[in-house]
Structures are given as structure tokens and as C-alpha cells.
Amino acid sequence: MTQQHDTRVPASPERDHWNERYAAKEFIWSVQANAFLVAETTDLPAGRALDLAAGEGRNAIWLAERGWQVRAVDFSEIAAEKGQRLAESRGVGERVEFEVADLRVYTPPAASFDLVILNVSASAA
């Protein structure tokens, strides 16, 4: 089962903004992985991946479907909950760990990942 860790990110206008965006019933982004990620990682051997600004988890889930163990980190607990449900519906809930954290202060465990991806949205600024 997908694990969701909430590192007790304090309420803030930024966090509220992302929670409001992800509150829609449908997915904000496609549930398909980013084409660039697919092109760059298809031939890599599976390992441990860190997906930063993971949103609803589409890239983390795609990697998990290919055997990766993935930690997906996002500011929005609503996005993490949606990602958790999607991972479970696709049968990879045990391969994706969702964590709610503010990436401006987040420190991942040192030397723990074979792949790190960062999702950037034009509206994130």
C-alpha cells in the first residue's frame, strides 16, 4: 500500500493555492507520464527515484510500473492523496511513497536515489 508522509507543512497561501488547484475531481495534468521523462529513462535499469514537485504522481507511477521504488514529494496533500489513489488503482501502491513537504526547505536523505526528477510548471512561479 502507498505510504503517505506529511511532514507537517504549515499552512501558507502557496500551499492553499496548490491544494485549491488539485481539489478538482479530475486530474490537473494527464495521468500519462511526461514524454521527456519517458524518452530519457526508458532504457535505464530500475532503481530508487525521487520525484520532486510530483503533483498527482503521474511520473512516479509510470516509473513504479517499470519496477522503480519512488518517493513522490509535493507541497499539496490533496495532490498526494490523488496520486496515492491512482497508484493503488494501477497496482503499484507498494512502489510509490508519497510525502507532503515544502521543497523550499525539504532535504532528502543523502545518497539514497539513483534518479531525481523535478517537475516544473509555468504557473508555479
Summary of the structure (lengths in Angstrom):
residues: 125
radius of gyration: 13.5
end to end distance: 33.1
largest distance: 40.1
contacts: 371
relative contact order: 0.25
helix: 35%
strand: 19%
